[in-house]
Amino acid sequence: MANHLTPEEIAKELGIDRDEVIRVCMQEGVPIYHGKIDKYLFQAQLEALGASASGR
């Protein structure tokens, strides 16, 4: 299974909007390299965002 995916592929796998994927990357500093995103890094950042939001 591929680790580096396009924003469209990540959006499809996670059931979120492509624009939301790009927004999270830009806001949280997840790199987009040659149009691809490290899926595991992106998911880890989403989990961290969820944990910080629920801990407020």
C-alpha positions as CSV (number, residue, x, y, z in Angstrom):
1,M,0.0,0.0,0.0
2,A,1.3,3.4,-1.0
3,N,2.4,5.8,1.8
4,H,2.5,9.0,-0.3
5,L,-0.8,10.0,-1.9
6,T,-2.3,12.9,-3.7
7,P,-4.8,15.1,-1.8
8,E,-7.6,13.6,-3.8
9,E,-6.6,10.0,-2.8
10,I,-6.3,11.0,0.9
11,A,-9.6,12.8,0.8
12,K,-11.3,9.7,-0.7
13,E,-9.7,7.3,1.8
14,L,-10.6,9.4,4.8
15,G,-14.0,10.6,3.6
16,I,-13.2,14.3,3.8
17,D,-13.0,17.1,1.2
18,R,-9.9,17.6,-0.9
19,D,-9.8,21.3,0.1
20,E,-9.9,20.3,3.8
21,V,-6.9,18.0,3.2
22,I,-4.9,20.9,1.7
23,R,-6.1,23.3,4.4
24,V,-4.9,21.0,7.2
25,C,-1.5,20.6,5.4
26,M,-1.0,24.3,5.1
27,Q,-2.3,25.1,8.6
28,E,-0.4,22.4,10.4
29,G,2.8,22.3,8.3
30,V,2.3,18.9,6.8
31,P,4.5,18.9,3.7
32,I,3.2,18.4,0.2
33,Y,6.1,17.3,-1.9
34,H,5.7,17.0,-5.7
35,G,1.9,16.9,-5.2
36,K,2.0,14.0,-2.7
37,I,1.4,13.9,1.0
38,D,2.7,11.3,3.5
39,K,-0.6,9.6,4.5
40,Y,0.6,8.5,8.0
41,L,2.0,12.0,8.9
42,F,-1.3,13.5,7.7
43,Q,-3.3,11.0,9.8
44,A,-1.2,11.6,12.9
45,Q,-1.7,15.3,12.6
46,L,-5.4,14.9,12.2
47,E,-5.4,12.7,15.4
48,A,-3.4,15.4,17.2
49,L,-5.9,18.0,16.2
50,G,-8.7,15.9,17.4
51,A,-7.0,15.3,20.7
52,S,-6.3,19.0,21.3
53,A,-9.9,19.9,20.3
54,S,-11.4,17.4,22.7
55,G,-9.1,18.5,25.5
56,R,-10.3,22.1,25.5
